[in-house]
Amino acid sequence: MTSGLQKFSELPYERPNLDTIEAAYKDITKRFIAATTADEQNNVIRDWNALRSVHLVMKTRQQ
């Protein structure tokens, strides 16, 4: 029985769109500054971590 997971070497590589990444980080920064509660800031930090994780995997995959 297979788990449906791919090996890291089998993951497709997609060149990241730097304009999209920059816009996403600017949006996250604005949302963090505008947050009025710690919970809102925590949610923004979770979004930032998710975005960062995706790009770290892409960077690792490229090497």
MODELLER restraints for C-alpha pairs under 7 A, 6 or more apart:
rsr = mdl.restraints
at = mdl.atoms
rsr.add(forms.Gaussian(group=physical.xy_distance, feature=features.Distance(at['CA:13:A'], at['CA:58:A']), mean=6.79, stdev=0.5))
rsr.add(forms.Gaussian(group=physical.xy_distance, feature=features.Distance(at['CA:13:A'], at['CA:61:A']), mean=6.54, stdev=0.5))
rsr.add(forms.Gaussian(group=physical.xy_distance, feature=features.Distance(at['CA:13:A'], at['CA:62:A']), mean=6.85, stdev=0.5))
rsr.add(forms.Gaussian(group=physical.xy_distance, feature=features.Distance(at['CA:28:A'], at['CA:44:A']), mean=6.41, stdev=0.5))
rsr.add(forms.Gaussian(group=physical.xy_distance, feature=features.Distance(at['CA:28:A'], at['CA:48:A']), mean=6.67, stdev=0.5))
rsr.add(forms.Gaussian(group=physical.xy_distance, feature=features.Distance(at['CA:31:A'], at['CA:44:A']), mean=6.80, stdev=0.5))
rsr.add(forms.Gaussian(group=physical.xy_distance, feature=features.Distance(at['CA:32:A'], at['CA:41:A']), mean=5.56, stdev=0.5))
rsr.add(forms.Gaussian(group=physical.xy_distance, feature=features.Distance(at['CA:32:A'], at['CA:44:A']), mean=5.96, stdev=0.5))
rsr.add(forms.Gaussian(group=physical.xy_distance, feature=features.Distance(at['CA:35:A'], at['CA:41:A']), mean=5.73, stdev=0.5))
